[in-house]
Amino acid sequence: MQKELLVSTSDRETRVAVLEDGRVAEVQIERRRQRGVVGNIYKGRVTRVLPGMQSAFVDVGLEKDAFLYVADVGEEVEDFDRFGATEETLAVPPEPVPVEGGPEAEAVRPLPSIDELLREGQELVVQVIKDTIANKGVRITTHVTLPGRTLVYMPTIGHIGISRRIENEEERARLKEILEGFHKGPGGYIVRTAGEGRAAEDFNADRRYLVKLWEQIRRKGERSGAPALLHRDIDLTLRAARDIFGSDFATLWVDDDENYQRIVEFLDQVQPALASKVKLYVKSRPLFEEYGIDSEIENALKSKVWLKSGGYIVINQTEALVAIDVNTGKFVGNKRLEETIMKTNLEAVNEIVRQIRLRDLGGLLVVDFIDMEEEGNRNILVEALETELKKDRSKNRMLPVSEFGLVEITRKRQRQSLERALTMPCPYCSGVGRIKSVPTIIFEIRREILRRVQAEEGHALFLRVHPEIHRYLSTDERRLMEEVEERIGIPVRVQADEHLHHERFDIMLET
């Protein structure tokens, strides 16, 4: 698979796209005035502790207080002047402990109550792990993580680990040995996928940089009053070079000279072998237009996605979950119905996973595949879906196909989806997606006229409506207005107003 990374920048926004075999797989957009805060580290002050919800709210200086769940709080959170100063005060996640019934039986120790860990007015260091979504404030944790090129440093957690995407057992053993050499000091480390095959010195350089960065953050926090920003994560341009770009990419295209230099200098420090793959795009045609990204973004805002066979999928986002429906559409197949359904479902798998990544859909996703009778076909579908989901950089988990053709997938959500980031609720339907039909509005008008005439007296009635409603009242529903005039005994004069909402109307009685 040939992969390319595109970075398009302007004074007001940065856009990043991942291409896989020429097709858009991921898109990220960051606007200067709407820059996300995931990864930022703050010194905050606890404003409310809610034992009933096992959570707390923390003022970190943003528009809304941040949300802190009990599982994201260290067991020994102290005021900031002690937090992180010694290994003894580091926050450590719960460890499995034996339970009654035998030495081999283990269970996770129950979490302590939030009011045992925090108190109102307390100051602590937190990091944003989930951006503002809908009307909710950011979600934070006291378990700080600092990502480098090859390592993730966790100054408050004594744990070591290796990315699950590194599957070679010999390589995992080698990396574990390197990590164990680091583990003599405070904190923990996780080897990122980009660390596969890298020399020990590369990890040491990353480690020295991250430990030094944490010390700077900690010292800044000791001097600052809450709330305060202690560390801002790098912008999208460099995050793309750090977190996405790797040896499996053929090229990184950048359409701005200044950011081209920034990326090259950054990679020269963290992974020099990749710097030569960075190319400056100099054509007059915009980069995203050249590669068809703009049209793909436009299509990603639509609910229906057509498949090559003539089938299609429908994607609908709700507050609770994302529903994805698969349909045969125009595809009628050649032989058996089961074979037609199977072909449509398998074709849909590739597009569904691509759309999940492209639209950055998160939370609970429910996919309604077309029902299949044969158990073997359902197993093939699951394997195909699992294979495609491995391409996704976000953490995900799926359940088997149910007998009704439903598959549940959970996907880690850190930021708003592409649709939420680029759109706003419809001023007509307020995000519902539908508005009242013309007959519904006309019957409402009829009832309101009868109510008003009964309550007030007048010689004539003036009705102001949307042009579409006016057209119906003048043609298809003309007889209805004549009946209303006969019933109320006064003339009704209808006027069209293009500035009026489709569902709104004004009634005025002339006395």
C-alpha positions as CSV (number, residue, x, y, z in Angstrom):
1,M,0.0,0.0,0.0
2,Q,1.4,3.4,-1.0
3,K,0.8,6.1,1.6
4,E,1.2,9.8,1.4
5,L,0.7,12.6,3.9
6,L,-0.5,16.0,2.7
7,V,-0.2,19.2,4.8
8,S,-1.9,22.3,3.6
9,T,-1.6,25.5,5.6
10,S,-2.8,29.1,5.5
11,D,-2.8,32.0,7.9
12,R,-6.1,30.8,9.5
13,E,-6.2,27.0,9.2
14,T,-4.1,23.9,8.8
15,R,-5.5,20.8,7.0
16,V,-3.9,17.4,6.9
17,A,-4.9,14.4,4.8
18,V,-3.6,10.8,4.7
19,L,-3.8,9.0,1.3
20,E,-3.7,5.3,0.9
21,D,-3.3,4.0,-2.6
22,G,-4.5,7.4,-3.9
23,R,-7.7,7.4,-1.7
24,V,-8.3,9.7,1.2
25,A,-8.3,7.8,4.5
26,E,-8.0,10.5,7.1
27,V,-8.5,14.2,7.4
28,Q,-7.7,16.6,10.2
29,I,-8.4,20.3,10.4
30,E,-7.2,22.8,12.9
31,R,-8.3,26.5,12.8
32,R,-6.3,29.1,14.6
33,R,-9.3,30.5,16.5
34,Q,-10.7,27.0,17.2
35,R,-7.6,25.1,18.1
36,G,-8.2,22.0,20.1
37,V,-6.7,21.6,23.6
38,V,-6.1,17.8,23.7
39,G,-2.6,17.1,25.1
40,N,-2.4,20.5,26.8
41,I,-1.3,20.4,30.5
42,Y,-2.8,22.8,33.0
43,K,-2.6,23.6,36.7
44,G,-6.2,23.6,37.8
45,R,-8.4,24.2,40.8
46,V,-11.2,21.8,41.8
47,T,-14.5,23.7,41.9
48,R,-17.0,20.9,42.6
49,V,-16.7,17.4,43.9
50,L,-19.7,15.1,43.1
51,P,-19.6,11.8,45.0
52,G,-22.9,10.8,43.4
53,M,-21.3,10.9,40.0
54,Q,-17.8,9.9,41.2
55,S,-16.4,12.9,39.3
56,A,-15.3,16.5,39.8
57,F,-15.1,19.7,37.9
58,V,-11.8,21.6,37.6
59,D,-11.2,25.2,36.6
60,V,-8.3,25.1,34.1
61,G,-9.0,28.6,32.6
62,L,-11.2,27.5,29.7
63,E,-14.7,28.7,29.0
64,K,-16.2,25.7,30.9
65,D,-14.8,23.7,33.8
66,A,-13.2,20.5,32.8
67,F,-14.6,17.1,33.8
68,L,-12.5,14.7,35.8
69,Y,-13.7,11.1,36.4
70,V,-12.5,9.1,39.4
71,A,-10.7,6.6,37.2
72,D,-8.6,9.4,35.8
73,V,-7.4,10.5,39.2
74,G,-4.2,9.2,40.9
75,E,-4.6,7.5,44.2
76,E,-2.3,10.0,45.8
77,V,-3.1,13.4,44.4
78,E,-1.6,16.2,46.5
79,D,-1.5,20.0,46.1
80,F,0.8,21.0,43.2
81,D,3.8,22.0,45.4
82,R,4.2,18.3,46.1
83,F,2.7,16.7,43.0
84,G,5.3,14.9,41.0
85,A,8.2,16.0,43.3
86,T,9.0,12.5,44.5
87,E,8.3,9.0,43.3
88,E,6.2,8.5,46.4
89,T,3.7,11.2,45.4
90,L,3.2,10.0,41.9
91,A,-0.2,8.9,40.9
92,V,-0.4,5.1,40.4
93,P,-3.4,3.4,38.8
94,P,-5.1,0.6,40.7
95,E,-3.3,-2.8,40.6
96,P,-5.1,-6.2,40.6
97,V,-5.3,-7.7,44.1
98,P,-6.2,-11.3,45.2
99,V,-9.8,-11.9,46.3
100,E,-11.2,-14.6,48.5
101,G,-11.6,-17.9,46.9
102,G,-8.0,-18.9,46.0
103,P,-4.6,-17.4,45.2
104,E,-5.2,-17.6,41.4
105,A,-8.4,-15.6,41.5
106,E,-7.7,-11.9,40.9
107,A,-9.9,-8.8,40.6
108,V,-9.2,-5.1,40.2
109,R,-9.2,-3.2,43.5
110,P,-12.4,-1.0,43.7
111,L,-11.8,2.6,43.0
112,P,-11.8,4.9,46.0
113,S,-14.5,7.5,46.2
114,I,-13.9,10.8,44.5
115,D,-14.3,12.7,47.8
116,E,-11.5,10.7,49.3
117,L,-9.1,11.9,46.5
118,L,-10.1,15.5,45.9
119,R,-11.5,18.5,47.8
120,E,-12.9,21.8,46.6
121,G,-10.2,24.4,46.2
122,Q,-7.4,21.8,45.7
123,E,-4.8,22.5,43.0
124,L,-3.5,19.8,40.8
125,V,-1.8,19.1,37.4
126,V,-4.1,17.8,34.7
127,Q,-3.9,17.0,31.0
128,V,-6.8,17.2,28.5
129,I,-7.6,13.8,27.0
130,K,-10.9,14.7,25.2
131,D,-11.8,18.0,23.5
132,T,-15.0,19.9,23.9
133,I,-17.8,17.8,22.2
134,A,-21.3,19.2,21.7
135,N,-22.0,21.2,24.9
136,K,-19.7,19.2,27.2
137,G,-16.5,20.6,28.6
138,V,-13.1,19.0,28.1
139,R,-12.3,15.7,29.9
140,I,-9.0,15.6,31.9
141,T,-6.8,13.2,33.7
142,T,-4.1,13.5,36.3
143,H,-2.1,10.8,34.6
144,V,0.1,13.0,32.3
145,T,1.5,11.6,29.1
146,L,4.2,13.3,27.0
147,P,4.5,11.9,23.5
148,G,7.9,11.8,21.7
149,R,8.7,10.3,18.4
150,T,9.5,6.8,19.6
151,L,8.3,7.0,23.3
152,V,5.5,8.2,25.4
153,Y,6.7,9.3,28.8
154,M,4.3,8.9,31.8
155,P,5.8,10.9,34.7
156,T,3.0,10.0,37.1
157,I,2.7,6.2,36.3
158,G,5.3,3.5,37.0
159,H,4.5,1.4,34.0
160,I,6.2,0.2,30.8
161,G,4.6,-1.0,27.6
162,I,5.0,-1.6,23.9
163,S,2.6,-0.7,21.1
164,R,0.3,-3.6,20.2
165,R,1.0,-2.8,16.5
166,I,4.5,-4.1,17.0
167,E,3.8,-7.8,16.6
168,N,7.3,-9.4,16.2
169,E,8.1,-11.2,19.4
170,E,11.9,-10.8,19.1
171,E,11.5,-7.1,18.5
172,R,9.1,-6.8,21.5
173,A,11.7,-8.6,23.7
174,R,14.5,-6.2,22.5
175,L,12.3,-3.1,23.2
176,K,11.3,-4.4,26.6
177,E,15.0,-4.8,27.6
178,I,15.6,-1.2,26.6
179,L,12.6,0.0,28.6
180,E,13.7,-1.9,31.7
181,G,16.9,0.1,31.6
182,F,14.9,3.3,31.7
183,H,12.7,2.2,34.5
184,K,15.2,2.9,37.2
185,G,14.0,6.5,37.4
186,P,10.5,7.8,38.2
187,G,7.6,7.4,35.7
188,G,7.0,5.0,32.9
189,Y,7.3,4.6,29.2
190,I,5.5,3.1,26.2
191,V,7.2,2.4,22.9
192,R,5.3,3.9,20.0
193,T,4.9,2.1,16.7
194,A,7.5,4.4,15.2
195,G,10.0,2.9,17.6
196,E,10.1,-0.5,15.9
197,G,13.6,-1.2,14.7
198,R,15.1,1.9,16.3
199,A,18.4,1.9,18.1
200,A,18.7,2.2,21.9
201,E,20.3,5.7,21.5
202,D,17.2,6.9,19.7
203,F,15.1,6.0,22.7
204,N,17.7,7.5,25.1
205,A,17.5,10.8,23.1
206,D,13.7,10.8,23.2
207,R,13.8,10.0,27.0
208,R,16.2,12.8,27.8
209,Y,14.1,15.3,25.9
210,L,10.8,14.2,27.5
211,V,12.2,14.0,31.1
212,K,13.6,17.5,30.6
213,L,10.3,18.8,29.3
214,W,8.4,17.4,32.3
215,E,10.8,19.1,34.7
216,Q,10.2,22.4,32.9
217,I,6.4,21.9,33.1
218,R,6.7,21.0,36.8
219,R,8.8,24.0,37.7
220,K,6.5,26.3,35.8
221,G,3.6,24.9,37.8
222,E,5.3,25.6,41.1
223,R,5.6,29.2,40.1
224,S,2.1,29.6,38.7
225,G,-1.3,30.1,40.4
226,A,-4.3,28.1,39.3
227,P,-5.7,28.1,36.7
228,A,-2.7,28.3,34.3
229,L,-1.6,26.7,31.1
230,L,1.7,24.9,31.8
231,H,2.3,23.2,28.4
232,R,0.6,23.5,25.0
233,D,0.9,20.6,22.6
234,I,2.6,21.3,19.3
235,D,0.3,22.4,16.4
236,L,-1.2,20.1,13.8
237,T,1.6,20.6,11.3
238,L,4.2,19.1,13.6
239,R,1.8,16.6,15.2
240,A,1.2,15.2,11.8
241,A,5.0,14.8,11.3
242,R,5.4,13.3,14.8
243,D,2.3,11.1,15.1
244,I,1.3,10.1,11.6
245,F,4.3,10.3,9.3
246,G,6.6,7.2,9.3
247,S,8.8,4.9,7.3
248,D,5.7,3.4,5.7
249,F,4.9,6.7,3.9
250,A,6.3,7.4,0.5
251,T,6.1,11.2,0.7
252,L,5.0,14.1,2.9
253,W,3.8,17.0,0.7
254,V,3.7,20.6,2.2
255,D,2.4,23.6,0.3
256,D,4.0,26.3,2.4
257,D,7.8,27.0,2.5
258,E,7.9,28.1,6.1
259,N,6.1,24.9,7.3
260,Y,8.2,22.8,5.0
261,Q,11.3,24.1,6.8
262,R,9.7,23.5,10.2
263,I,8.9,19.9,9.4
264,V,12.3,19.2,8.0
265,E,14.0,20.7,11.0
266,F,11.7,18.8,13.4
267,L,12.4,15.5,11.6
268,D,16.1,16.2,11.6
269,Q,15.9,16.1,15.4
270,V,13.6,13.2,15.9
271,Q,14.0,10.9,12.9
272,P,16.6,12.2,10.3
273,A,15.9,9.3,7.9
274,L,12.5,10.7,7.2
275,A,13.5,14.2,6.4
276,S,14.4,13.4,2.8
277,K,10.8,12.2,2.2
278,V,9.4,15.7,2.8
279,K,8.6,17.5,-0.4
280,L,7.5,21.2,-1.1
281,Y,4.5,21.4,-3.3
282,V,4.9,24.2,-5.8
283,K,2.2,23.8,-8.4
284,S,-0.3,26.7,-8.9
285,R,-3.3,24.4,-8.4
286,P,-4.0,24.1,-4.6
287,L,-2.6,20.9,-3.0
288,F,-6.0,19.5,-1.7
289,E,-7.7,20.3,-5.1
290,E,-4.9,18.5,-7.0
291,Y,-5.4,15.3,-4.9
292,G,-9.2,15.6,-4.8
293,I,-9.3,16.1,-1.0
294,D,-11.8,19.0,-1.1
295,S,-14.4,16.9,-2.9
296,E,-13.9,14.0,-0.5
297,I,-14.4,16.4,2.5
298,E,-17.6,17.7,0.8
299,N,-18.9,14.1,0.3
300,A,-18.0,13.2,3.9
301,L,-20.6,15.8,5.1
302,K,-23.3,13.8,3.3
303,S,-25.2,10.9,4.9
304,K,-25.4,8.6,1.8
305,V,-22.2,7.0,0.3
306,W,-22.6,5.0,-2.9
307,L,-20.6,1.8,-3.5
308,K,-19.2,0.8,-6.9
309,S,-21.7,-2.1,-7.3
310,G,-24.7,0.2,-6.9
311,G,-25.3,-0.5,-3.2
312,Y,-24.9,2.3,-0.7
313,I,-24.4,3.0,3.0
314,V,-26.1,5.6,5.1
315,I,-24.3,7.2,8.1
316,N,-26.2,9.1,10.7
317,Q,-24.7,10.7,13.8
318,T,-26.8,11.0,17.0
319,E,-25.9,12.2,20.5
320,A,-25.7,8.6,21.8
321,L,-24.3,6.7,18.8
322,V,-23.5,6.6,15.1
323,A,-25.8,4.4,13.0
324,I,-24.4,3.0,9.8
325,D,-26.9,1.1,7.5
326,V,-25.9,-1.0,4.4
327,N,-28.3,-1.3,1.5
328,T,-28.2,-3.2,-1.9
329,G,-29.5,-0.2,-3.7
330,K,-29.3,-0.7,-7.5
331,F,-27.2,-3.8,-7.1
332,V,-29.3,-6.9,-8.0
333,G,-26.6,-9.5,-8.4
334,N,-26.5,-12.4,-10.8
335,K,-27.3,-15.6,-8.9
336,R,-28.5,-16.3,-5.4
337,L,-29.9,-13.6,-3.0
338,E,-27.4,-14.7,-0.3
339,E,-24.5,-14.2,-2.7
340,T,-25.8,-10.7,-3.7
341,I,-26.1,-9.8,0.0
342,M,-22.6,-11.1,0.8
343,K,-21.0,-9.2,-2.0
344,T,-22.7,-6.0,-0.9
345,N,-21.7,-6.4,2.7
346,L,-18.0,-7.2,1.9
347,E,-17.8,-4.2,-0.4
348,A,-19.4,-2.0,2.3
349,V,-16.8,-3.1,4.9
350,N,-13.9,-1.3,3.1
351,E,-15.9,1.9,2.6
352,I,-17.4,1.8,6.2
353,V,-14.0,1.7,7.8
354,R,-12.6,4.3,5.4
355,Q,-15.6,6.6,6.3
356,I,-15.1,6.0,10.0
357,R,-11.5,7.1,9.7
358,L,-12.2,10.0,7.3
359,R,-15.1,11.4,9.3
360,D,-13.3,10.6,12.6
361,L,-16.4,8.9,14.1
362,G,-16.1,8.0,17.7
363,G,-18.0,6.5,20.7
364,L,-20.4,3.7,19.9
365,L,-20.9,2.8,16.3
366,V,-23.7,0.4,15.3
367,V,-23.4,-1.1,11.7
368,D,-26.5,-2.7,10.3
369,F,-25.3,-5.1,7.6
370,I,-27.8,-6.8,5.4
371,D,-29.1,-10.0,7.1
372,M,-27.2,-13.1,6.0
373,E,-28.6,-16.6,6.7
374,E,-25.3,-18.6,6.5
375,E,-23.1,-18.6,9.6
376,G,-20.0,-19.0,7.4
377,N,-20.7,-15.8,5.6
378,R,-21.1,-13.9,8.9
379,N,-17.7,-15.2,10.0
380,I,-16.1,-14.1,6.7
381,L,-17.7,-10.6,7.2
382,V,-16.3,-10.4,10.8
383,E,-12.8,-11.3,9.6
384,A,-12.9,-8.7,6.8
385,L,-14.1,-6.0,9.2
386,E,-11.4,-6.9,11.8
387,T,-8.7,-6.7,9.0
388,E,-9.8,-3.3,7.9
389,L,-10.1,-1.9,11.4
390,K,-6.4,-2.8,12.0
391,K,-5.6,0.1,9.6
392,D,-7.2,2.5,12.0
393,R,-4.8,4.4,14.3
394,S,-7.5,5.1,16.9
395,K,-8.2,2.4,19.5
396,N,-11.3,0.4,18.6
397,R,-13.1,-2.8,19.6
398,M,-15.8,-4.7,17.9
399,L,-18.4,-7.5,18.7
400,P,-19.4,-10.3,16.4
401,V,-22.3,-10.0,13.9
402,S,-25.6,-10.6,15.6
403,E,-28.3,-12.7,14.1
404,F,-30.0,-9.5,12.9
405,G,-26.9,-8.4,11.0
406,L,-25.8,-5.7,13.6
407,V,-22.2,-5.1,14.6
408,E,-21.2,-2.9,17.5
409,I,-17.9,-1.1,17.4
410,T,-16.4,1.3,20.0
411,R,-13.8,3.8,18.9
412,K,-11.8,6.1,21.0
413,R,-13.1,9.7,20.6
414,Q,-10.8,12.6,21.4
415,R,-12.1,15.4,19.2
416,Q,-15.2,16.4,17.4
417,S,-16.0,14.4,14.2
418,L,-15.3,16.0,10.9
419,E,-19.0,16.8,10.4
420,R,-19.3,18.4,13.8
421,A,-16.2,20.4,13.2
422,L,-17.2,21.8,9.8
423,T,-21.0,22.3,10.3
424,M,-23.5,23.9,12.6
425,P,-27.1,22.9,13.5
426,C,-29.6,23.8,10.8
427,P,-31.4,27.0,11.7
428,Y,-34.6,25.5,10.3
429,C,-34.6,22.1,12.0
430,S,-32.2,22.8,14.9
431,G,-30.2,19.8,14.1
432,V,-33.2,17.4,14.0
433,G,-32.7,16.9,10.2
434,R,-36.4,17.3,9.3
435,I,-39.0,20.1,9.3
436,K,-42.8,20.1,9.3
437,S,-44.5,19.2,6.1
438,V,-46.6,21.6,4.2
439,P,-50.0,19.9,5.1
440,T,-49.0,19.9,8.8
441,I,-48.3,23.7,8.7
442,I,-51.5,24.4,6.8
443,F,-53.6,22.5,9.3
444,E,-51.9,24.4,12.1
445,I,-52.7,27.7,10.4
446,R,-56.4,26.6,10.1
447,R,-56.6,25.8,13.8
448,E,-54.9,29.0,14.8
449,I,-57.2,31.1,12.7
450,L,-60.3,29.5,14.2
451,R,-58.9,30.0,17.7
452,R,-58.0,33.7,17.1
453,V,-61.4,34.6,15.5
454,Q,-63.2,33.0,18.4
455,A,-61.1,35.0,20.9
456,E,-61.1,38.4,19.0
457,E,-63.3,40.3,16.7
458,G,-62.3,41.8,13.3
459,H,-63.5,42.8,9.9
460,A,-60.7,41.0,8.0
461,L,-57.8,38.7,8.7
462,F,-54.3,39.0,7.3
463,L,-52.1,35.9,7.1
464,R,-48.4,36.2,6.4
465,V,-46.6,32.9,5.4
466,H,-43.5,31.5,3.7
467,P,-43.7,31.6,-0.2
468,E,-44.0,27.8,-0.4
469,I,-47.0,27.7,1.9
470,H,-48.5,30.7,0.0
471,R,-48.3,28.7,-3.2
472,Y,-50.1,25.7,-1.7
473,L,-52.8,27.9,-0.2
474,S,-53.3,29.5,-3.6
475,T,-53.5,26.2,-5.5
476,D,-53.8,22.8,-3.9
477,E,-55.3,24.0,-0.7
478,R,-57.4,26.9,-2.1
479,R,-60.6,25.2,-1.2
480,L,-59.5,24.9,2.5
481,M,-59.0,28.7,2.8
482,E,-62.5,29.3,1.2
483,E,-64.0,27.0,3.8
484,V,-62.2,28.9,6.6
485,E,-63.6,32.2,5.2
486,E,-67.1,30.7,5.1
487,R,-66.8,29.5,8.7
488,I,-65.4,32.7,10.3
489,G,-67.5,35.1,8.1
490,I,-64.7,37.5,7.2
491,P,-62.2,37.6,4.3
492,V,-58.7,36.1,4.6
493,R,-55.9,37.9,2.8
494,V,-52.7,35.8,2.4
495,Q,-49.3,37.4,1.8
496,A,-46.0,35.7,1.0
497,D,-42.8,36.7,3.0
498,E,-39.6,35.1,1.8
499,H,-37.9,36.2,5.1
500,L,-40.2,34.1,7.2
501,H,-39.2,30.6,8.5
502,H,-40.8,27.7,6.6
503,E,-42.8,26.7,9.7
504,R,-43.7,30.2,10.9
505,F,-46.7,32.3,10.1
506,D,-48.3,35.6,11.4
507,I,-52.0,36.2,11.8
508,M,-53.4,39.7,12.3
509,L,-57.1,40.7,12.7
510,E,-58.1,44.1,11.4
511,T,-60.7,45.7,13.7
